[in-house]
Amino acid sequence: MARLLFVDDEVQNLEALRRGLYDRYDIALATSGPEALALLAAEPFDAIVTDYRMPGMNGAELLARAIDLRPEAARIVLSAYVDGDSLREAINRGRVHRVLDKPVDLDTLASVIDRELEVTSLRRENVRLVREVETRGAEEQLARAEKLAAVGVLAAEVAHEIGSPLGYAMGNVDYLIDFWKDDGEALRGRLPDGAHARQVLESTLDGLRRIRDLSRQLLQMASRERPPAVPIDVLAAAETALRLVSHRTAPLARIEIACPSPPPPARASEGEMVQVIANLMVNAAQACGRAPDRPGKVRVTLGTADAWVILSVVDNGPGFPPGQEERAFLPFQTTRAGEGGTGLGLGICKRLVEQYGGQIRLLPAPLGAHVEVRLPKVA
């Protein structure tokens, strides 16, 4: 039987919930935020159902603190007075899974709780499987799984990105076909002049090359074999990464690439560096989404120093928790445990960068996080 914690400052509401749901769940009651936190610290719960408006500590603040104690627990808010600002606070601070209006029908509440418990069970199973892989020490299997996951996530973005060059390539072909009769005889008076025809064909070829290059990058990312280190254009890799993830990151943050002067080639794999940079961009944008009090901004800067080509990704999110900077690149370290984060991303970035003789590290930032990637400069 699932263990639930109901929190409300009105005792009669708690008793009504207990009477109506005692035969479905193992229920504990708390009349305040501090009392609820004490219970959460003492024992595990599968779900937390709390009133929003309570004296001293409201439901959003309670759930925000509860994430540190029981990140896997489902989080549901009940309230008769949830305005827009309160709703945003509940979602952004407490990472609430559901918000329901009071009074709520007990059958409806039970149905919502059951659905959230199913999701919670899946999250726990996912964490268990990930930990199981960790204990086996299967680092290469983790790397392979992460690469395939990245390919799966990027596949939808690639499909969108391919649509543009494919569209104008097909349009150009249709345009040229219109100059020929059905029997194949040229309409000489209507044929475009040589310069214009060449321009149309070159534009078509450019679109097809872009499709080819995107397809190659996806295949390279999915390959079991380590791609060879070759001279790559890091600025082009960053621009490709931004195109691939822009539809995911745009609602969370504005990403800009700053490059005062084109850097020299670096020695690495373009496909794997696109994966690294795309991962860093998505992480930074998601971090900005956890700081809703300010517009999200991510700045990607390229430059050189000594024998390195340097790429920096700086965001204005909440940053890493104090003392966690050194552990950020270890497997299974995540600031999104309550949102399904596995903590594999930065660890894989570190492995991909270092296998080509590069470096990746966190640097101090006045606001948010600052990740720096160094790749060997081609002599």
Order of alpha helices (4+ residues) and beta strands (2+ residues): beta-alpha-beta-alpha-beta-alpha-beta-alpha-beta-alpha-alpha-alpha-beta-alpha-beta-beta-alpha-beta-beta-alpha-beta-beta
